[in-house]
Every structure is written in C-alpha cells, then in structure tokens.
Amino acid sequence: MTTDFPEPTRVSVNGVELEVFEAGRQNAGNPVVLCHGWPEHAFSWRHQMPALAAAGFHVIVPNQRGYGGSSRPTEVTDYDIAHLSGDLVALLDYYGYDDATFVGHDWGAAVVWGLTLLHPHRVDKVINLSLPYLERGDRPWIEVMEDVLGSDFYFVHFNRQPGVADAVFEENTFQFLRNLYRKDVPPAGPQPGNALINLARMETPLGEPIMSDSELAVFVAAFESTGFTGGINWYRNLDRNWRLLADVDPIIRQPTLMIYGDRDPVARSERLPQFVPNVDVVSLDCGHWIQQEKPEETNQIILKWLDQRGVV
C-alpha cells in the first residue's frame, strides 16, 4: 500500500470477513460507503477518501467479497446480489448505522443499485459512477447479451466458459491490469475473440496510464494474491440476480447522482429518470475509470451535490 492509504480492519459480517479501510472516524454519525468495481480494490477510492473525510464524513471502504484481503467463498452462488448487498447491510449494522450514502463505481454501482432495491431503508442517498441502473426486462440479462452481443462478449464468456478467462488473467496479471487501466485509448474496430482476453495477452499497452507504477503495483499485488475468480463470480450471478429481483419494486426513490464518463464504453441509460426519478446526471470528459482518471473533478461534483442536499 502507499504510505497515505489507511491500514485495514478485518470485520466479520454476513458469514464472511471483509477487509475495510476507513477515514474520518471522528465524523461518526455521517457515514458514506464506497463500493469498488471489477477488477478493482478499495484502493481505487484513494483520492476520494481524504476529501470526504475532510468534508465531515465517516468514510467506509470495503474490499467486497472476492477481493483483496476479504473472504473468497468457493461457491459461485455466494456472490449473488443477495449476498453482496447483505454484506453492506451487515457492515452498517457493525458500525451501528441505520443507513448511509452509498457510492459505487462499475460493479460497485450495480451492487449499490441492487442494495437500494432490496434494502431501501438502509440507503439514504445513491451516487453511482459509470454503470447506470439496469432495467430488468422480461428475459435474463446474459440471455439477452448473448443474442445481441454474441458468445465472445465478456459477460457471456465468463458465464458460458467458466475458468477460461480467469486463467488467462492470472497468467498475465501485471500485463492485463497495466493494459486495462488506461486513458485516451484510440478507438478500435471489432476484434475476434474475447476483448479482455485479447487485452491480457497484448504486449504493448495503448493510450496513457491513469496511475503511477507504484499505484498499479497495489492492484497487481492484490490480484496476484487472490486471482480473479472471486470478482468474476459476480458476473456469473447476473441471471440469478435477475430472478432474485423479480418481485422487487423497481423504482429507486432516493436522491441519486449519476456520473458518466463521456468516453466510457459503458452505455448510458436513456430511460434512467423513469426508474430513478430523483436523479441528477453529470458527465466528465474521461473514460471508464472515472474517480481515478479525474479525481479532483469527481470529488468536487460529489461534495457539491451532497452540500446541496444539506449533508456536508
């Protein structure tokens, strides 16, 4: 870890142990929980933690199950949205909080959306980056993706060919993460095969790095220790999650901030306000790794939005 990133606490919740990083403990009573994506780590919030703590928040940043020093259950179904959201509810219980503001990026945003649907009374406000609310639709998500995007699309590939991508990423951990955490990557045409497996095998990275070598080393060390299967198992529950959310009210009523990157390949939701009526939408001139690529701008947007809601 870099010297200014806090040391973790190990917290037993919901049948697992989570590695949790904190800032601003003196601000007890004003919690904000930051939820990382894939293939990430609590360290991805290193720029936000001090800014939020300085603004008066108790900042709680777990490595979610499957990541870092947190538990990595062996059963694929232990990574469904019921378990992932249950971990966050239990984390609130551990700290004695009825609710909190939850911030998610990428898969962390998907978990925050799911948490808010399944446990609405535990979520005060929602701030999500990159990944908008995913409408449930009338067919399981992986089925739809397979029809529209084909069997090589990584969501589908992870489900239909378990273990294949995991092994490639583990063989090429440094190269994969170095090639993935880039900005200003020139657009490329469609390539045969799984794009992420191709990326992991690519010897020369494209674009520019979004972090220093020492920062990248934190991610590389974490995944060299854990492998990638725990995080990929989140993808392997997408259709299970679709079924788990069948009878849930699909409308999110909490005040919500959605931050997009203008150059993020993740598609925006044109119908977001229909499902999230209290949403404010902001865009930044960046790619997918929003809070790491544009840390100061991300902090300013989040703090201004919270201030306008009387939280800061």
N, C-alpha and C positions, 0 to 999 in steps of 0.2 A: 504494500500500500504506500501511497505517497504520504509524506510526513503530516500533512494537514488534514488527512481524512481520518475520521474518528475510528477508534477501536470498536469492534463489535461486541454486543452482548448476545448470548445464546438464550433464546426464550422458548419454553415448551408450550405449544399451542396446538389444539385440534389433532393430537396424535403424532405430531412431528416437532422437530426443533428448527426454529428459524434463527438465522444469523441476522441481527438487527443493528443498524447504525443509527445514532441519534445526534441531533444538535439542538441547542436551545432548551435543555431540560428545565432551566429556570423559568421557562414560559409554560409550565404545566397548566393545563386547562384550555389551551388553544392549539389543538393538535392538527397537523397536516401529515398525511401518509403518502409517500412517493413510491410508485409501483413501476419497476423497470420492465423492459420488453425482452425480446429474443434477438440474437444471443447476447444478452447484456448482463447486468450486475448492478447492485446498489450503487457502485462507483460511478455509474452513468449520471447520477444526480449530484456529483461532487460540486458543481457550480451553483446549484440551487440551494443546497443545504445551508451554507453560511448566510446567504441573502435572506432566506425565510426565517432563520433563527434571529438575525439582526432585526427583522421586522416584527418580532414578538411571537413567533410560532415555536411550538414543540414539534420538531421535525423527526419523523419516524420513517426509516427507510429499510425495509426488509429485503434480504435476498430471499425471494419466494421459493417455494419447494422446487427442488431440482437444480438449484443454483448455488454456487459458492459454497460456503460452509453450512448451508441448510440441508435438511434431510432430503434424500433422494429415494423415495419409495420405489419398489421394483414393479408394482402393478401399474399398467397403463391407466386404468380407470381411477387411480388415486390422484390423477391430475385433471379431473373434470372441473367444471365451473363451481360445482357444489363444494368440492374440497378447497379450491383456490380462494373462493370468496369466504368460505368457512375459516380459513387461516386468518384472513384480515379481520373478520368479526372477533375471533378469539384474541387477536392482537389488541383490539380495542378493549376487550374485557381485561386483558392482562394489565393494561395501563390505567384501567378504571374510567374509560371514556364511553359515554353513550353513543357519540357519533364523532365524525371528523370530516374535514375536507380531504378528498382523495384526488391524487394527481397520478395519471397513468400515461405511459408512452408505449406505442406499439402494442405488444401483447398485454402489457400492463394496463393499457387503456381498455382492451377487451375485458380484462378481469374487473376493472372498475365499472364498466357498463353492466356486466353481469352481477356484480355485487349490489349495485344500485337497484337492479330489478328484483333480486332475490331478498335483499335486506334493506329496503328503502329507509327504514327508520334509523339505520346506522350511518347513513351518508347525509352530511349536511350540504356540501357543495361538491361539484364534479369539475375537474379540469383535466381534459384529455388532449394528448398530442398525437398527431399523425393519423391514428385509426379512428374513424367516426363510428357512430352507432351502426351496428349491422342488423338490418331488418331480418326478421326470422323467415319470412316467406313460407311457402307451402311444401317445399322439398328440402331435405337435409343439405347443408351447405357444401359438403365435399362432393355429393352427387352433382349439384349444380355446377361447381367449379370444374369437375371432370368433363361434363358436357360442353361447357363454354371454353375452357382453357386447356383441356387435354390432360393426358395422364402424366406428362412430364412437369406440369406446374407443381411447384414445390409443396404446396399444401396437399395436393393429391398424392404426389410421390411419397411423401412422409407416411401417408396412411396406407397406400397400396403396396409399398415396398419397404416395410419396416426394417430398420437396421442398416440399410444400404447407405443412405446419406450420412447417418451417424458415424459410420466407419470412415468415410472419406474425410469428413470434417476433423475427426480425431487424428487421422494420419497427417493432416495438413493444418493443424490448429493455428499456428502463427500466420501462415500464408493466407488462410481463409479470413481470419479476423483483420489482418492488415489490408486485404483487398476489399473487405466489406465496409470498413469504417472510412469511407472516402467522401469527398465532395467535388463538385464541378466535374463529374464523370461525363464524358461525351456520350450522347445517346447512341445506342447500338441497335441494329436490326435484330429480328428474332434469330435465335441460335438453336440448333438441335440439342435435345437433352435437357436435363435439369439445370437451370441457370445458376443455382447456388453451388451445385457440384462442379460445374464448369469454373465458377469463380474460385472455389477452393483449390483447383488444380492450375490456376493461371499464375505463371511465374512472375509476371510484371504487372504491378497494380496500375489502374487507370485513375485519372483525376488527382486530387490532392488529399493528403491525410487530414482528418479532423482532430487529431490529438497527437501529443508528443509520443516519442518512443517509450518513455517511462510510463505514460498513461496506458498506452496499448499493452504494455507488459503486464499490467494488473489484470486485464481481461484474459490475456493469453495464459497467464499462470493459473487463473481460476478454471478455465476450460481444460487446460492440460491436467488439472487435478480431478475434475468431475466428469469429463466427457460431455457430450451434447445430448444424450438420450433423454435426460430428465426434462430439459426445456422443449425438445421436440415432441415429447409425450403430450404437451399442451395441445399441439396441432392434432394429435391422434384422438382427441376427445371432441373435436368440433361437431360431429354429427350427434354424439352423445349429449353435448351441451344443447344442441338444437331440440332434442327430445326433453331434456330437463327443463327447458324454458317454455314448454308447450302451453302451460296453464297460467303463466305469469302475466300480469298486466304489463303490456309492452311500452307504456308511456313513462318516460323519466321526467319527473316534475321539479327536481332540484334545480336551483340556479347552476348553469353549466357554461363553461368556457371551452371552446374547441379551437385548438391551434393547429393550423395546417402549415406545411412547407410547400412553397409554390413549385418546387422541383422534386417533390416526393413522388415516387411512382405509385404509392398507395392512393387509390381513387377516393375522391371526395364523395360525400353523400348529398345529393341534390334535395333529398326529402328529409334531411335532418330535423328541421323545425316541426315536422309532423309528429315525430316520436320524442323529440326533446324540445318542447315548446318554449322553455326558458333559456334558450341557448344564445350565447354571443359567439360570433365566429371571427377569428383573426388569422391573418396569413403572414408568414415571414418568407423572405427571399432565401430559401435554403432547401436542402434535400430532406432525407428521412430522419436523420439523427438530430432532431431539432434542438433539444436542450444542450447538446454538446457542440453543435455547429454554430449556434447563435445564443450562447449562454446569457450574455448581458441583456439582449433584447427579450429573451424568454423570461428572465427574471422580472424585467420592467413590466411586461404585459401581465404576468401573473399577479404581481404585487399591486399594480394599478387596479386590476379587476377586483381583487379582494378588498382593496381600500374602498372602492366604490360601493361595496356591499357591507361596509362598516366592520370588516373583520380585522384589518391591520390596526 
